[in-house]
Amino acid sequence: MKNFSDLLATDLHLEVCVNNTVYSVGLSVPLDFAATDTVIVDGVEILPRYQYLAVDGRLTITEPFYQWYHRVSGQGWLLKPQ
């Protein structure tokens, strides 16, 4: 990547590994997992680490992943686009 235009042209996605099966999904795609799944998103363990956030046996992430992750992990706020 050489400049900001290159960044804008980059296809951004998340690498989601659910029970050792890897998927590529968009950054803003809602994520839904069974609370018993083993889930790693971009190298970050989500389940079982955040299993206590599951409701009715499901962990649903409706906001963009990194906004959700920074909030639940106590890392502070990320800027939201207007």
N, C-alpha and C positions, 0 to 999 in steps of 0.2 A: 504494500500500500504506500503510495507516494504522496497523496494529497487528500483533501476532504472529498473531492469528487470521486476518488477511488473508494472511499468509505461508503459513500451513498450508493455506489454501484454494487457493493458487496451484498450477496444473498445471505442475510443473517438468519440463523436457525438455532434450535436447541437440539442437542443430542440427548435423547431420553432412553435410558436402559431400564426395561421392566422385566424382572425375572430372567436376566441374561439375554433378552432380545432387544436389539438396538433400533430405535426409530429416529427419524429426523422430522422435527415439527417447527412451525413458525414461532417467532418470539411471543406473539400475542394470542396464540391458540390456547383456549381453556384446557386444563389438564385434569383428568379424573382417574383415580386409582383405587383399587381395593385396599383397605387398610392392612391386609396381610401380604401385599406385594412387596418385593424388594425393588426400590426405585432409586436410580441415580440420574441426575440431570446435570449435564455439563461437568461431570466429575464431582458433584455435590450430592452426598447421601441425603435423600428426602425421607424415604421409608426404609427402615422402621424408626429413624430418628424423630420425625415429627408425627408419629402415629397418634399421639394424644390429641392432635387437631382434627382427627377423622370424626365424621358424624354419620351415624347409622352404618358403620363399616366402610365408608368411602372417604377418601381425601380428595376434595375438589378444589382446584386452584383456578379461580375465575378471572383474576387480574393478571397482567403480564408477569411471567415467572420471576424475573429479577426484582420487581417491585414487591411481590409477595415474599420472596426469600429475604430481602433486606429487612422487611418489617418483622417477620417471625423470628429471625435470627438475632434481632436487636442491633443490626449494623447501621441503623439510621435510615434517613429518607433518601429516595432517589427522585430526581426531578421528573415531573410528569409533563409530557408534551401538551400544548394548548390546542 
